[in-house]
Structures are given as C-alpha cells and as structure tokens.
Amino acid sequence: MKSSMKDKVKGAFLKTKGDVKIAAGEITDNPKLQASGYADKMAGKTQEKIGQVKKVFGQ
C-alpha cells in the first residue's frame, strides 16, 4: 500500500474515532471526552490532507 493511501486510511480512522468520542462525551456529559474527540477528528482531517498532498507528489 502506498504511503499516501496509508495516510488517508489512518486519517479516516482518526476521524471516526473522534466522532465516537464526541458522541460518547455528549451522552455521558463529559466535556473532556468531547474535547479529545474533536482533537482526534482534527488530527484525522490533517492526516487525510497529508495523504492527498503525497498523492499529488507521487509518494
């Protein structure tokens, strides 16, 4: 698997993990868990963008 595809997959996983944490934080009324979820989601979006840039440059 190419490096760019690995980054995209990892990014999608982090975004999903963040969504789950956000939902769990809302259900349990836990703002720290929600904040952690938002951080994971943002990290996932960043990782996906890195994969897109690598694809453009052929890596």
N, C-alpha and C positions, 0 to 999 in steps of 0.2 A: 504494500500500500504506500502511495506517495506521501511525502511529508505534508503536503497541502491538504490531502484528504484526512490524514490523522488529526490535523488541527481543526478541521471542520467537524469531525465526529466528536472530538473532545469538547469543542465549543457547544455543540448541541446537547451533549450530556450535562455540561455545567448549567446550561440554561434550564433544562428540565429539572435538575437538582434544585436550582434556585426557585423555580415555580412551586415545587413540592414544599420547600421550606417556608415560602411565603404563605402558602395555604395552611400549613400546619401552625404557623405562628398566628394567623388570623383566628383559627379555630380555638387554639389554646390561649389566646390573648397574651402572646409572648412577643414583645417588640424586638428583643434581641435576636430571636429566631427569624423574624421577618427581615431584620437588617442583614443578617447573614445570608438570607435568601436573595435579597436584592444585590448583595455583593457577588454572590455566585452567578447570578443572572448576567450582571455586567461583565464579569470575567469571561463568561461563555460567549457573549457578543464580541468581545475583544478577540478571543481565540478564533472565532469564525472569520473575522476580518483578516487576521494574520494568515489564515489558510487561503483566503481569496487573493491576498497580495502575493503569496508564494506561488499560487497557480498562474497568476499573470506573468511572473518572472520565470516560470518553468521549473520550480523546485518541487 
